[in-house]
């Protein structure tokens, strides 16, 4: 290292800058150094997340087609048009799917977690087998259930007819009254294993002594469940339900493959509507407006999740 | 190994890494050491070929054989881009629009205007001149007089019946009028089969348009959309009646209809000539090919001309890397006599050149000649095809028809709404 700067200037002149190659290294604070290290990741995030997100949200304020060049600024027209039209129907249907596809697998997952937390024979094998639906890719799940619910050659009609529960084949996916239920059933099958695993992990942290003490005090199985088990699971149940709500609120693939949002829009949610509007209707402006409104709602849910997670000390 | 790197050392390493990446990137952009740009020199280069036939098991092997056949002759690789038919147009549109696709692409003739609107399709007029295509075939590949596609196959979409099931129901002649047709469907219902596997899912409900024309709606008068007029409402009301009486079935699109037909579970369905191959290959009945009977669409009043919608595939060339070789490939694929006759032999798709159509192989194929005579002979293009927004128009009408079928709206209201939506798309 050069030692030139250690000598005081005795000439009375302003000391000349040392040659560039001899400059001392400037110290970099920890904060700046950390920021520098994060820069590549931040640049990547900006390029592949922030820019596309902002660009697509900006289209909400334009009339813009996917196949024609150019766009026209229309202000809030796309948003007000949606709020005066399809938005509330989409919100209602999205909420029906979200709540249905959260509660149903939760109940199935909880029941199975409780069963697998007992000393039943073949417990380990059952745990493995019950995870299979979760491992199947979503598109495969969709095709599987499309086949089960097909009106003309579906397994569901065949089984129900054989059992004498229906007289004629039902158009499960083609009926506005049954299509959403069919989609929720399929989603329940795909989602319950994850919930089951999470709850099972929670159940295994419940101290056995508490159960024994409650039993000694004369509490039955149901009382012990509500007085001992449930309070212990409250935290994990909250997180599981909230995450499922967020995921289902933005769920796309299973609905799109099974029904395409039909029949006659009966299973259309924000996710499928944005895709249909942009890539079938080629209307990027309207799709952007839908995306903007959808994101605002989703951010509210995410905010609740973050606050809750912080409170639970999980972040 | 010591891990005591100073910050300066780390920056040096990062700098070295970045330099290496940058150098690598620049090296990749440098001209090939093999010689000048091959495309400019008009020698063969690798290119991509997008095709929905590549995504379909029935035709995949043949298309791959054609690609590798051309590739080995030219000493290049043709990279297949398989995309499913129902999502083909929007996927290809996105890729072309984003500059991610160049090369050759299979196209439904109904979609040409939409893709041409992106302004990236090569004008193939000069290429098409001496290739021997029929005049009708050439027209099917044009948009506003510009030859944007080379015709690969042309025919029509019509009704295909199972002769055995029809005879079982006591139907010995093809129903000529709508009234005859309804009577035939009622007779077929008694056999336990789905009488007519008409499209009832949005993806293929465009089939309703030809019924609207059969009932007398022109669909378009100049630039004025006539969907919503009395004949179109009458057609949808009739379709709904068939649905309610279970003469047509819910939950059906082309693929379902082919499957049901191949399994002998329906007596009739709408398809292009390409359907024969799917049905024959997918049927457990080894003699199904002999039972296929293409029939003219019934007319509203005796003496009317049967309606059929034109159908066909073209090959377009998207400008960019490999476009010159892709153009040569498109011409070879669609006009080389040996190639198109081989395609016809394996997939039953009629060629588009005068010479190939005159060949014994095509002329003596009974199904093809019956299909041409009864269906293709009166086929016309859909009047909405000329608009780049055709796909949106089709969806707008299909969604309203489906709403009628499931009882969410009345035919008159639905068709008025569909007409309004389609009109709004015409600028």
Contacts between the chains, C-beta under 8 A, distances in Angstrom:
chain1	res1	chain2	res2	distance
A	25	B	8	6.7
A	28	B	7	6.6
A	33	B	7	6.4
A	66	B	90	7.9
A	66	B	93	6.6
A	66	B	94	7.5
A	66	B	97	6.9
A	67	B	93	6.1
A	67	B	97	7.3
A	67	B	114	6.1
A	67	B	117	5.2
A	67	B	118	6.2
A	67	B	388	5.7
A	67	B	389	7.9
A	68	B	117	6.2
A	68	B	388	7.1
A	69	B	119	7.7
A	150	B	251	6.1
A	150	B	256	7.7
A	151	B	249	6.5
A	151	B	250	4.8
A	151	B	251	3.9
A	152	B	194	6.7
A	152	B	249	5.5
A	152	B	250	8.0
A	152	B	251	6.3
A	152	B	252	7.0
A	152	B	256	7.0
A	152	B	260	6.2
A	152	B	265	7.2
A	153	B	259	7.8
A	153	B	260	7.5
A	153	B	263	8.0
A	153	B	265	7.3
A	171	B	250	3.6
A	171	B	251	5.5
A	173	B	251	5.9
A	174	B	200	6.9
A	174	B	201	7.6
A	174	B	250	3.6
A	174	B	251	4.4
A	174	B	406	6.8
A	175	B	250	7.5
A	175	B	406	6.6
A	176	B	406	5.2
A	176	B	407	7.8
A	176	B	408	6.2
A	260	B	201	7.8
A	260	B	202	6.3
A	260	B	203	7.0
A	262	B	201	7.3
A	262	B	202	5.6
A	262	B	399	7.7
A	262	B	402	6.2
A	263	B	402	5.6
A	263	B	403	7.9
A	263	B	405	7.6
A	263	B	406	4.7
A	264	B	399	6.8
A	264	B	402	5.1
A	264	B	403	3.8
A	264	B	405	8.0
A	264	B	406	5.2
A	264	B	408	4.7
A	264	B	409	7.8
A	265	B	399	7.2
A	265	B	403	7.6
A	266	B	406	7.7
A	279	B	90	4.3
A	279	B	94	7.2
A	280	B	90	6.4
A	280	B	391	7.0
A	280	B	392	7.1
A	280	B	395	5.4
A	281	B	392	5.3
A	281	B	395	6.9
A	282	B	90	7.9
A	282	B	93	7.8
A	282	B	389	7.3
A	282	B	391	7.5
A	282	B	392	6.0
A	283	B	392	8.0
